[in-house]
Amino acid sequence: MIFSGSVPGDSGVAKAATTIVMEIFGRNRE
């Protein structure tokens, strides 16, 4: 995870969370 000193809580965090969830669900399905 690359967390810079920028402002967190933007679409970046949402996108990362969505990607992680999709990966977990995808791996769980397999």
Secondary structure as the mmCIF struct_conf table of DSSP 4:
data_model
#
loop_
_struct_conf.conf_type_id
_struct_conf.id
_struct_conf.beg_label_comp_id
_struct_conf.beg_label_asym_id
_struct_conf.beg_label_seq_id
_struct_conf.end_label_comp_id
_struct_conf.end_label_asym_id
_struct_conf.end_label_seq_id
BEND BEND1 GLY A 5 SER A 6
BEND BEND2 GLY A 9 ASP A 10
HELX_RH_AL_P HELX_RH_AL_P1 SER A 11 ARG A 29
#
